[in-house]
Amino acid sequence: MTERTETDSSLSASEAFVPAVRAGIWSVVGRELWKAPFSAKFGLLVVVAYVVVAVFAPVLAPFGESEIVGSEYEPWSEDFLLGTDNLGRDMLTRLIYGARNTIGIAFVTTCLAFLIGGFGGILAAILGGWTDQLLSRLVDVLMAIPQLIFALLLLTIVGTSVPALVGIIAVLDSTRVYRLARAVSMNVVVMDFVEASRLRGEGIVWIATREVLPNILPPLAAEFGLRFCFVFLLISALSFLGLGIQPPTADWGSMVRDNATLITYSDITPLLPAAAIALLTVGVNFVVDWFLHKSSGLRDDH
Amino acid sequence: MTTETGTTERGAANGGGDVLLEMRGLRIEGQSDEQWSDIVKGLDLTLRRGEVLGLIGESGAGKSTMGLAAMGYARPGCRISGGSILFDGMDLMTASEDQKRSLRGARIAYVAQSAAASFNPAHKLIEQYAEMPVRHGLKSRTEANADAVELFGRLRLPDPEGIGFRYPHQVSGGQLQRAMTAMAMSCRPDLIIFDEPTTALDVTTQIEVLATIRDIVDQFNTAAIYITHDLAVVAQMADRIMVLRYGELVEEAETRRMLSAPTQDYTKSLWAVRSFQKQAVMAPEEATPLVKVDHVTAAYGDTPVLHDISFEIHRGRTVAVVGESGSGKSTTARVITGLLPPVSGQVLFDGKPLPGDYRQRSKDQLRHAQMIYQMPDTAINPRQRVRDIIGRPLSFYLGLNGREREQRVRGLLEMIELDPDAFIDRFPGELSGGQKQRICIARALAAEPAFIICDEVTSALDQLVAEGILKLLDRIQRELNLAYMFITHDIATVRAVSDEVIVMYQGRIVEQGPKDEMFTPPHHDYTDLLLSSVPEMDPDWLDTLLAERAARKERGESVMASGDQ
């Protein structure tokens, strides 16, 4: 028997598999960032810049959010770097506060959409059967109506307040999240470890949050970036149409509309909020692409 | 090649003389985590025309990488970094992609492990067969089709005229593997590389495929590299064997000499793997069996899969359930665990009936029946640390928390022979296959069960690692007086671990009894087929067996056909 034990130890040597020394999470993140392609670095820079502007808006802005500081449509000058808008408010100030409002609301909305759609999708995948049918058909019905028109309709009914805006867009957008979450959860739910936890007698909440959710996080996180952009654009579109964020709150969508007349005088000022939206969308997408590439484990030579 | 022994070597008999393939100092590197590391470390290989060379070793030994290198090919993420590969005088290291492409398929062919995954499901077999000769301009399509029918016949596929017009999903696994061999032969190549062609097949099917592969290689005097981890198989197929480990050559010798007198310790340990034997456990005296499956009939939807299954499992004993795929082994386990409620009949635990659906069972009932899965990769959550994987049943069933739980996890890790300090914080991705399976065992043990179902627990592992797992399970069984239900298709495993054997075929139990009785004749026809189909180390085993079966057939005795035919 002693001889066998000796072979045993040599066996476990052949089984031995030494992982790379576990590096600290920050050094890993640092190394990944350093290796990231230019587009991802650019995207990250843009996103970080926007967040900084949004957080420190009161410090950065030269004037108050809805303070009337000059006459209407003043050109760019030393006092008003980007001129003033249709009511004589400083354009730069409005842009900075707009970042805060638009990004903040879009972020909250997206989070809510993921909470609803994500858990709905995971539940549908785990429970299957009737629950799945019921939820999926409901989502189909919601998705059958064009999103923007549906949102306009609902906002006209319930009135345009920020909570209503957030709630309606979150619900409408959660349908897309639901579909993705359900699809990726389906692949995880059939794995043996989920069956093992079912047989252990685990409840649905444990299975959803501990067994399934961690395994579908990468695609969901990537989707979060994309969804955020869509929500952001939708809010801006609604604001442009006058049903989104209400004045005097600064918002990029309504800023484009309010100052649209200036375009006829070949002034690019009203396009600045639009440019801000475009830049953020591009930045977020760069980051999302990179993240998706990383998390899917794709290699360039495949 | 050394053929001084008096045996008739197939390669030598065919007058193999000139060297077909020569590799010198071959080095192949693989990339992981942006770093290149050696997979194959300077190997030499010589293959003559008509010779069959066996490459064996554990997974990660570099066998498949070598096989692909013989075609001048390296997988994505790998590169051939040094040495030379000469195929029939042509240097594959310097050859252009075009030159290599004209060789592949036409002069060097490759048969992959999983035929099911290698055929395009959208095309008929014969179209895929004809693709290569037509593409290489060797035959017209009609010629190729006629040739296909002939080869299908030679490979003893049923209905050679018609089978080519089926789609891959319409033929069985064994037939598909033979069709793939036919496809590899389609251009009459000089060299075929067989990469574990029978690993995914049942033993009863495997034997057919082995016999046909050997015949066809003989008939066309084709050289072959036969890659496998199964020694008994390689003993039947190869003229010469190379044992690889960590990308290095351990030993190389002509087959018979390798089997009778291995010189290296590692080779000897490979040879000795099948020697493990569990200590016999006395027949139980207590009246109530721990688990009793009582006249269970089960179905998936309207398709019946189990017919009137009854057996008992006693404390401290192992019942092995054998049969080929589709025989209902795993379904039986699903009925016992409650994943598939039976149509009629019931499962009793300690004399008390268990609810058919696991959702209606109490926590304690669930705790007592644990399961270990075939694929350790999918059986543990890749996003949880070892601590949580093993710790969860502890807090869930036993209410342990904090330090108590931590200590118990460490105790369990010690029990499964893994160092707690090194392993407790690891993720499954940082474990080898055998270590993952050990974690699965620890998770099952954490629930403090009375009964464990082991579903093919060793079939995804290398033989040496599998042996370690079997020993571990055996030791734990003796320490904790556990009952095991051991599902397997591997007869060697059955011999090693079981006290009682149940043979299943097409959803029925065809024979059951104590191990010694089961392994001594007379057998039920199917048991006989199953037992006789298990490859043995004797290089003459396949010939003898085939001759025997042919003789019996001639005498008009019933020879049960394998499910594949």
HADDOCK unambig.tbl for C-alpha pairs under 7 A between the chains (distance, minus, plus):
assign (segid A and resid 8 and name CA) (segid B and resid 468 and name CA) 6.90 0.50 0.50
assign (segid A and resid 11 and name CA) (segid B and resid 464 and name CA) 6.84 0.50 0.50
assign (segid A and resid 11 and name CA) (segid B and resid 465 and name CA) 6.86 0.50 0.50
assign (segid A and resid 15 and name CA) (segid B and resid 432 and name CA) 6.33 0.50 0.50
assign (segid A and resid 15 and name CA) (segid B and resid 434 and name CA) 6.51 0.50 0.50
assign (segid A and resid 17 and name CA) (segid B and resid 431 and name CA) 6.43 0.50 0.50
assign (segid A and resid 17 and name CA) (segid B and resid 432 and name CA) 6.08 0.50 0.50
assign (segid A and resid 19 and name CA) (segid B and resid 430 and name CA) 5.70 0.50 0.50
assign (segid A and resid 191 and name CA) (segid B and resid 378 and name CA) 5.77 0.50 0.50
assign (segid A and resid 191 and name CA) (segid B and resid 379 and name CA) 6.89 0.50 0.50
assign (segid A and resid 192 and name CA) (segid B and resid 378 and name CA) 5.53 0.50 0.50
assign (segid A and resid 192 and name CA) (segid B and resid 379 and name CA) 4.51 0.50 0.50
assign (segid A and resid 193 and name CA) (segid B and resid 378 and name CA) 6.22 0.50 0.50
assign (segid A and resid 193 and name CA) (segid B and resid 379 and name CA) 4.26 0.50 0.50
assign (segid A and resid 193 and name CA) (segid B and resid 380 and name CA) 4.97 0.50 0.50
assign (segid A and resid 193 and name CA) (segid B and resid 381 and name CA) 5.81 0.50 0.50
assign (segid A and resid 199 and name CA) (segid B and resid 358 and name CA) 6.75 0.50 0.50
assign (segid A and resid 199 and name CA) (segid B and resid 366 and name CA) 6.63 0.50 0.50
assign (segid A and resid 200 and name CA) (segid B and resid 366 and name CA) 6.10 0.50 0.50
assign (segid A and resid 200 and name CA) (segid B and resid 367 and name CA) 6.75 0.50 0.50
assign (segid A and resid 201 and name CA) (segid B and resid 363 and name CA) 6.49 0.50 0.50
assign (segid A and resid 201 and name CA) (segid B and resid 366 and name CA) 6.91 0.50 0.50
assign (segid A and resid 211 and name CA) (segid B and resid 381 and name CA) 6.67 0.50 0.50
assign (segid A and resid 214 and name CA) (segid B and resid 383 and name CA) 6.23 0.50 0.50
assign (segid A and resid 215 and name CA) (segid B and resid 383 and name CA) 6.59 0.50 0.50
assign (segid A and resid 301 and name CA) (segid B and resid 76 and name CA) 6.65 0.50 0.50
assign (segid A and resid 302 and name CA) (segid B and resid 76 and name CA) 6.65 0.50 0.50
